Amino acid sequence: MNAWSKLAVSTFLLAATLGAGVAAEDWSRYLNARYSYGIDIPPGFSRVREANNGDGGVSRSADGQAKLAVWGANLLFDTLPSDAQSRMLRAEEEGWQITYKKFASQWASWSGEREGRIFYARAIALCYDDQAGYFQIEYPADQREAFDPAVERMVKGFKRADCS
């Protein structure tokens, strides 16, 4: 099987897994105790390998083509929109072409493309004014169709804990 055939089979299998996974309930959920947030993890992704400091971690697709990072942050000098804007500008400096951005007081989203890859990032306000939760997923651009519904679900499921 040549490289293109392997890519086509891999993309088909990923699309089938994610497509079925968006409708089915075979997603897992990562809950972060330190910053009190949670996110749905797509089918076929590993469990989140949490960092030693407990702020979040990384999950990867079974084929290693996609990476999901999730973390909490203390906003020492910035508001959430300002911090998110700084992160977006840093992505541009790293060569990402930003193709979407939307900022509000309690959340922010932005995405971009570079060298045949796509990333989507999301920030949300957490229970304390000086904390935010982030996730960023990066995957091959030729798998956009398979990932779009999964990213939508991740955005909807990315929530802070009950702040009461």
C-alpha positions as a LaTeX table, in Angstrom:
\begin{tabular}{lrrr}
\hline
Residue & $x$ (\AA) & $y$ (\AA) & $z$ (\AA) \\
\hline
Met1 & 0.00 & 0.00 & 0.00 \\
Asn2 & 1.50 & 3.36 & $-1.00$ \\
Ala3 & 1.61 & 6.46 & 1.25 \\
Trp4 & $-1.49$ & 8.03 & $-0.35$ \\
Ser5 & $-3.52$ & 4.85 & 0.14 \\
Lys6 & $-2.43$ & 4.63 & 3.76 \\
Leu7 & $-3.41$ & 8.28 & 4.29 \\
Ala8 & $-6.82$ & 7.70 & 2.67 \\
Val9 & $-7.49$ & 4.63 & 4.84 \\
Ser10 & $-6.30$ & 6.47 & 7.96 \\
Thr11 & $-8.51$ & 9.49 & 7.15 \\
Phe12 & $-11.51$ & 7.23 & 6.47 \\
Leu13 & $-11.05$ & 5.36 & 9.74 \\
Leu14 & $-10.61$ & 8.61 & 11.68 \\
Ala15 & $-13.74$ & 10.08 & 10.06 \\
Ala16 & $-15.72$ & 6.96 & 10.86 \\
Thr17 & $-14.52$ & 6.94 & 14.47 \\
Leu18 & $-15.07$ & 10.65 & 15.08 \\
Gly19 & $-18.30$ & 10.77 & 13.09 \\
Ala20 & $-19.77$ & 7.92 & 15.06 \\
Gly21 & $-18.25$ & 9.31 & 18.25 \\
Val22 & $-19.96$ & 12.68 & 17.94 \\
Ala23 & $-23.36$ & 11.01 & 17.97 \\
Ala24 & $-22.51$ & 8.12 & 20.27 \\
Glu25 & $-21.56$ & 8.38 & 23.89 \\
Asp26 & $-18.13$ & 6.79 & 23.69 \\
Trp27 & $-16.31$ & 9.99 & 24.51 \\
Ser28 & $-14.32$ & 10.24 & 27.73 \\
Arg29 & $-14.17$ & 13.25 & 30.03 \\
Tyr30 & $-11.12$ & 14.84 & 31.59 \\
Leu31 & $-11.67$ & 16.72 & 34.85 \\
Asn32 & $-8.97$ & 18.96 & 36.25 \\
Ala33 & $-8.94$ & 19.18 & 40.04 \\
Arg34 & $-6.45$ & 22.05 & 40.35 \\
Tyr35 & $-8.35$ & 24.55 & 38.17 \\
Ser36 & $-11.83$ & 22.96 & 38.31 \\
Tyr37 & $-12.65$ & 22.53 & 34.62 \\
Gly38 & $-13.57$ & 19.63 & 32.37 \\
Ile39 & $-13.49$ & 18.76 & 28.67 \\
Asp40 & $-14.83$ & 15.95 & 26.52 \\
Ile41 & $-12.10$ & 13.85 & 24.87 \\
Pro42 & $-12.90$ & 12.46 & 21.41 \\
Pro43 & $-13.05$ & 8.72 & 20.72 \\
Gly44 & $-9.72$ & 7.30 & 19.66 \\
Phe45 & $-7.73$ & 9.78 & 21.75 \\
Ser46 & $-5.58$ & 8.68 & 24.67 \\
Arg47 & $-6.32$ & 9.60 & 28.25 \\
Val48 & $-4.90$ & 13.01 & 29.16 \\
Arg49 & $-1.34$ & 12.62 & 30.44 \\
Glu50 & $-1.37$ & 15.20 & 33.18 \\
Ala51 & 1.59 & 17.49 & 33.83 \\
Asn52 & 3.40 & 17.20 & 37.16 \\
Asn53 & 2.00 & 20.56 & 38.31 \\
Gly54 & $-1.59$ & 19.38 & 37.75 \\
Asp55 & $-2.65$ & 22.26 & 35.50 \\
Gly56 & $-3.66$ & 20.01 & 32.59 \\
Gly57 & $-2.03$ & 17.74 & 30.08 \\
Val58 & $-1.90$ & 16.23 & 26.60 \\
Ser59 & $-3.92$ & 13.64 & 24.71 \\
Arg60 & $-3.12$ & 12.23 & 21.26 \\
Ser61 & $-5.10$ & 10.49 & 18.56 \\
Ala62 & $-4.41$ & 6.79 & 18.09 \\
Asp63 & $-2.54$ & 7.45 & 14.84 \\
Gly64 & $-0.45$ & 10.24 & 16.44 \\
Gln65 & $-1.60$ & 12.78 & 13.83 \\
Ala66 & $-3.62$ & 14.95 & 16.24 \\
Lys67 & $-2.70$ & 16.45 & 19.59 \\
Leu68 & $-4.99$ & 17.94 & 22.22 \\
Ala69 & $-3.49$ & 20.10 & 24.97 \\
Val70 & $-5.60$ & 21.35 & 27.86 \\
Trp71 & $-4.46$ & 23.53 & 30.77 \\
Gly72 & $-5.40$ & 26.07 & 33.38 \\
Ala73 & $-3.58$ & 29.36 & 33.87 \\
Asn74 & $-3.33$ & 32.11 & 36.44 \\
Leu75 & $-3.95$ & 35.50 & 34.87 \\
Leu76 & $-1.58$ & 37.58 & 36.94 \\
Phe77 & $-1.54$ & 40.76 & 34.84 \\
Asp78 & $-4.16$ & 40.31 & 32.10 \\
Thr79 & $-7.86$ & 39.79 & 31.65 \\
Leu80 & $-8.93$ & 36.64 & 29.84 \\
Pro81 & $-9.47$ & 38.43 & 26.49 \\
Ser82 & $-6.08$ & 40.14 & 26.77 \\
Asp83 & $-4.29$ & 36.89 & 27.66 \\
Ala84 & $-6.02$ & 35.03 & 24.83 \\
Gln85 & $-5.14$ & 37.83 & 22.39 \\
Ser86 & $-1.48$ & 37.55 & 23.44 \\
Arg87 & $-1.55$ & 33.79 & 22.83 \\
Met88 & $-3.12$ & 34.31 & 19.42 \\
Leu89 & $-0.43$ & 36.86 & 18.49 \\
Arg90 & 2.24 & 34.38 & 19.62 \\
Ala91 & 0.73 & 31.80 & 17.26 \\
Glu92 & 1.00 & 34.31 & 14.42 \\
Glu93 & 4.65 & 34.92 & 15.30 \\
Glu94 & 5.19 & 31.14 & 15.08 \\
Gly95 & 3.92 & 31.24 & 11.50 \\
Trp96 & 0.26 & 30.31 & 11.93 \\
Gln97 & $-2.15$ & 32.15 & 9.62 \\
Ile98 & $-5.09$ & 33.02 & 11.86 \\
Thr99 & $-8.29$ & 32.25 & 9.99 \\
Tyr100 & $-10.87$ & 32.75 & 12.76 \\
Lys101 & $-11.01$ & 34.72 & 16.00 \\
Lys102 & $-13.75$ & 35.72 & 18.38 \\
Phe103 & $-13.26$ & 37.23 & 21.84 \\
Ala104 & $-15.74$ & 37.94 & 24.64 \\
Ser105 & $-15.31$ & 38.77 & 28.31 \\
Gln106 & $-15.78$ & 35.16 & 29.51 \\
Trp107 & $-14.35$ & 33.19 & 26.56 \\
Ala108 & $-12.25$ & 33.41 & 23.42 \\
Ser109 & $-11.72$ & 31.20 & 20.37 \\
Trp110 & $-9.24$ & 31.37 & 17.51 \\
Ser111 & $-7.87$ & 29.04 & 14.88 \\
Gly112 & $-5.28$ & 28.97 & 12.18 \\
Glu113 & $-3.45$ & 27.00 & 9.51 \\
Arg114 & 0.21 & 26.34 & 8.77 \\
Glu115 & 2.03 & 23.80 & 6.61 \\
Gly116 & $-0.98$ & 21.53 & 6.09 \\
Arg117 & $-2.10$ & 21.62 & 9.73 \\
Ile118 & $-4.96$ & 23.29 & 11.57 \\
Phe119 & $-5.22$ & 24.35 & 15.18 \\
Tyr120 & $-8.24$ & 25.47 & 17.14 \\
Ala121 & $-7.86$ & 27.12 & 20.56 \\
Arg122 & $-10.48$ & 28.00 & 23.17 \\
Ala123 & $-10.21$ & 29.88 & 26.47 \\
Ile124 & $-12.85$ & 30.09 & 29.18 \\
Ala125 & $-13.12$ & 32.01 & 32.43 \\
Leu126 & $-12.92$ & 29.81 & 35.49 \\
Cys127 & $-14.43$ & 30.34 & 38.93 \\
Tyr128 & $-11.83$ & 32.86 & 40.05 \\
Asp129 & $-11.39$ & 36.12 & 38.12 \\
Asp130 & $-7.65$ & 35.54 & 37.81 \\
Gln131 & $-7.86$ & 32.05 & 36.25 \\
Ala132 & $-8.63$ & 30.71 & 32.78 \\
Gly133 & $-8.89$ & 27.30 & 31.18 \\
Tyr134 & $-7.51$ & 26.61 & 27.70 \\
Phe135 & $-7.56$ & 23.86 & 25.16 \\
Gln136 & $-5.85$ & 23.62 & 21.81 \\
Ile137 & $-6.23$ & 20.85 & 19.28 \\
Glu138 & $-3.95$ & 20.49 & 16.27 \\
Tyr139 & $-4.56$ & 18.10 & 13.37 \\
Pro140 & $-3.89$ & 17.58 & 9.64 \\
Ala141 & $-5.82$ & 19.98 & 7.39 \\
Asp142 & $-6.92$ & 17.12 & 5.16 \\
Gln143 & $-8.86$ & 15.72 & 8.14 \\
Arg144 & $-10.86$ & 18.93 & 8.73 \\
Glu145 & $-14.16$ & 17.34 & 7.77 \\
Ala146 & $-13.69$ & 14.58 & 10.33 \\
Phe147 & $-12.56$ & 16.96 & 13.07 \\
Asp148 & $-15.08$ & 19.81 & 12.67 \\
Pro149 & $-17.95$ & 18.07 & 14.54 \\
Ala150 & $-15.54$ & 16.82 & 17.20 \\
Val151 & $-14.20$ & 20.33 & 17.82 \\
Glu152 & $-17.78$ & 21.62 & 18.09 \\
Arg153 & $-18.53$ & 19.06 & 20.77 \\
Met154 & $-15.31$ & 19.86 & 22.61 \\
Val155 & $-16.20$ & 23.57 & 22.66 \\
Lys156 & $-19.66$ & 22.80 & 24.09 \\
Gly157 & $-18.24$ & 20.41 & 26.68 \\
Phe158 & $-15.36$ & 22.63 & 27.82 \\
Lys159 & $-16.74$ & 24.01 & 31.09 \\
Arg160 & $-15.69$ & 25.24 & 34.46 \\
Ala161 & $-16.92$ & 23.44 & 37.53 \\
Asp162 & $-19.89$ & 24.72 & 39.47 \\
Cys163 & $-18.61$ & 27.82 & 41.24 \\
Ser164 & $-21.04$ & 27.78 & 44.14 \\
\hline
\end{tabular}
